[in-house]
Amino acid sequence: MNDLARELLSLVGDGSGRVLVGVTGAPGAGKTTLARDLVAALRDVPPPGHRPGEWIAHVPMDGFHLADVALESLGLRDRKGAAETFDAHGYLALLRRLRADGPETVWAPAFERELEQPLAGAIGVGPGARLVLTEGNYLLLDDDPWPAVAAELDRVWFVDPPDDVRLERLVARHERFGKAPEFARQWVHDVDEPNARLVQATRARADRVVEVG
């Protein structure tokens, strides 16, 4: 088990309360990979009295992408992935439900990469979840409602790979999900990189910087 996983275990302690940890970073930084790796490392080591698997959940912010039909109506289709193309207030409402730690299962949306569309009610967070990892680009922005989002999180970690690694990974991801190579590179230059600069400016606000290769 690595140091990050141990740190999460120490935050959860005896599991008497629910802990929310945010993972942020620029597009292509490896946020989802880190969150999934931590879930895999921790799922079978729950706090005393809690069930393996059930005690940890992964809830990406990507499920709060506005659907293409909404982006078209707002004139934002060519900005998809920018902060203004998410239902940030809806995401905040979800975090507040998770923070309330009630007896019901909380259902969160997911993002279907093949369709590039959000999918409602796809991720269930049961009442036994003691640790919730959530990840997204904009968790530490300083304009409304992002400070309120950060306030719902016990910790926020910033994933920070070298730029060349991140850019290569980002272009490859766009190609994998159907964009032609030249279009993928242009999208990264025109859309993803302005977003990356915005996110990179929030690095100093994180509780921990995770440098990855």
Backbone hydrogen bonds, N-H to C=O, Kabsch-Sander energy under -0.5 kcal/mol:
donor,donor_aa,acceptor,acceptor_aa,energy
6,R,2,N,-2.1
7,E,3,D,-2.3
8,L,4,L,-2.0
9,L,5,A,-2.2
10,S,6,R,-2.1
11,L,7,E,-1.7
12,V,8,L,-2.0
13,G,9,L,-2.0
15,G,12,V,-2.1
19,V,130,R,-3.1
21,V,132,V,-2.6
22,G,155,R,-3.0
23,V,134,T,-2.4
24,T,157,W,-3.5
29,A,26,A,-2.0
34,L,30,G,-2.3
35,A,31,K,-2.6
36,R,32,T,-2.7
37,D,33,T,-2.4
38,L,34,L,-2.4
39,V,35,A,-2.3
40,A,36,R,-2.5
41,A,37,D,-2.1
42,L,38,L,-1.7
43,R,39,V,-2.2
45,V,42,L,-2.3
50,H,47,P,-1.9
53,G,43,R,-2.9
54,E,52,P,-2.1
55,W,51,R,-1.4
56,I,53,G,-1.2
57,A,131,L,-2.3
59,V,133,L,-3.2
61,M,135,E,-3.1
63,G,60,P,-0.8
64,F,61,M,-2.6
65,H,62,D,-2.0
66,L,85,T,-2.7
70,A,67,A,-0.7
71,L,67,A,-2.4
72,E,68,D,-2.8
73,S,69,V,-1.6
74,L,70,A,-1.6
75,G,71,L,-0.7
75,G,72,E,-0.9
76,L,71,L,-3.0
77,R,71,L,-0.7
79,R,76,L,-2.3
80,K,77,R,-1.0
82,A,79,R,-2.7
85,T,82,A,-2.0
86,F,83,A,-1.3
87,D,64,F,-2.8
88,A,86,F,-1.6
91,Y,87,D,-2.0
92,L,88,A,-2.3
93,A,89,H,-2.2
94,L,90,G,-2.0
95,L,91,Y,-2.4
96,R,92,L,-2.2
97,R,93,A,-1.9
98,L,94,L,-2.5
99,R,95,L,-2.8
100,A,96,R,-1.7
101,D,97,R,-0.7
101,D,98,L,-1.0
102,G,97,R,-0.6
106,V,125,V,-2.5
107,W,105,T,-0.5
108,A,106,V,-0.5
108,A,123,I,-3.2
110,A,119,L,-2.6
112,E,117,Q,-2.8
113,R,111,F,-0.9
116,E,112,E,-2.2
117,Q,112,E,-1.4
119,L,110,A,-3.1
122,A,108,A,-1.1
122,A,119,L,-0.7
123,I,108,A,-2.7
124,G,122,A,-0.5
125,V,106,V,-2.8
125,V,123,I,-0.5
126,G,124,G,-0.6
129,A,126,G,-1.9
130,R,55,W,-2.5
130,R,128,G,-0.5
131,L,55,W,-2.1
132,V,19,V,-2.8
133,L,57,A,-3.1
133,L,131,L,-0.5
134,T,21,V,-2.5
134,T,132,V,-0.5
136,G,23,V,-1.9
139,L,136,G,-0.6
141,L,138,Y,-1.6
146,W,143,D,-2.0
148,A,145,P,-0.8
149,V,145,P,-1.6
150,A,146,W,-2.6
151,A,147,P,-1.7
152,E,148,A,-0.8
152,E,149,V,-1.3
153,L,150,A,-1.4
154,D,20,L,-2.8
155,R,20,L,-1.0
157,W,22,G,-3.0
158,F,208,R,-2.9
159,V,24,T,-3.2
159,V,157,W,-0.6
160,D,210,V,-2.8
166,R,162,P,-2.3
167,L,163,D,-2.8
168,E,164,D,-2.0
169,R,165,V,-2.3
170,L,166,R,-2.2
171,V,167,L,-2.5
172,A,168,E,-2.1
173,R,169,R,-2.0
174,H,170,L,-2.0
175,E,171,V,-2.3
176,R,172,A,-2.5
177,F,173,R,-1.5
178,G,175,E,-1.8
179,K,174,H,-2.4
184,A,180,A,-3.1
185,R,181,P,-2.3
186,Q,182,E,-2.2
187,W,183,F,-2.6
188,V,184,A,-2.2
189,H,185,R,-2.1
190,D,186,Q,-2.9
191,V,187,W,-2.9
192,D,187,W,-1.6
193,E,188,V,-2.6
195,N,191,V,-1.4
196,A,192,D,-2.5
197,R,193,E,-2.3
198,L,194,P,-1.7
199,V,195,N,-2.4
200,Q,196,A,-3.0
201,A,197,R,-1.3
202,T,199,V,-2.3
203,R,200,Q,-1.5
205,R,202,T,-1.9
206,A,203,R,-1.6
207,D,156,V,-2.5
208,R,156,V,-1.1
210,V,158,F,-3.4
210,V,208,R,-0.5
211,E,209,V,-0.7
212,V,210,V,-0.6
